[in-house]
Amino acid sequence: MKSNSSPSILQTVNETSTRNAIRRFHIIWAGFWWLVGFVVLFPFFCLCIWFPRLEPAMAFFNQLWCLLFFPMALLRVKTIGKENIPAGRSVVYASNHGSFLDIPLLTYVLPGFPAFMGKASLGRIPVFGYMFRNLHIVVERGSTQGRAKALKLSRKKLSKGRSIIIFPEGSIHHKIQPGLAEFKDGAFKLAIQKQVPIIPVTICFNWFILADDGRWLPNFYFCKTIIHPPIETKGVTEDESGQIRDQVHSLISATLALENKPLLRKLQHEN
């Protein structure tokens, strides 16, 4: 006697295969447009590297890249709180980190040409790494000397008027998403040393859109970023950096939990 459940199981397998095929096509399509933008603009990036006076033009080129990538990748972007960014001031942005999509998204939504502090492996990627290590900040996280060098370069860029974007978790922690790992102190000590504001940033759904699970199977959802009010550091000492670190961690953690509640409920219902 044949099992009545066999057709439904087969149907489920077929539906899953179809969904995965669509998702696979989506990542290839999105990657193609990311690459097209990079190849077209790479000569201009090189000009900004070779002639430092042209570096402010990177804000325009980055926006051009993102204006091509996000619509063509079928990624809808929503940003809340841009009015919280003080005009004409360098700041340190402290953001959660849940996806490879985070850097392009923050490039798109944050004004000007902020410098990312990224792991040294980004600077070793052929061609792209040349651009990243010369226009941003790479850090050898396992080296005390490497971390000190990165912070020194960050202070220099802040003094020249550029803002800095740091992921205080240090890396992507896939298994705890959409939660937060412990924050490292570097971003907060840097802001205090230079007496510039810290702006917490919550990236809400990138962990779901493009999970760092090695499968490269994106999910269709919208990119949402919340830019929180700045935390001033004037008059604050490094001894108080831990309090600010914990304050930012609590704020981003609570925002993630609130924003993701409907999505997690939906995912639990589907499973």
Buried (B, 14 or more C-beta within 10 A) or exposed (E): EEEEEEEEEEEEEEEEEEEEEEBBEBBEBBEEBBEBBBEEBBEBBEBBBEEEEBBEBBBEBBBBBBEBBBEBBEBEBEBBBEEBBEEEEBBBBBBBBBBEBBBBBBBBBBEBBBBBBBBBEBBEEEEBBBBBBBBBBBBBBEEEEBBEBBBEBBBEBBEEEBBBBBBBBBEBBEEEBBBBBEBBBBBBBBBBBBEBBBBBBBBBBBBBBBBBEEEBBBBEBEBBBBBBEBBBBEEBEEEEBEEBBEBBBEBBBEBBEEBBEEBEEEEEEEE
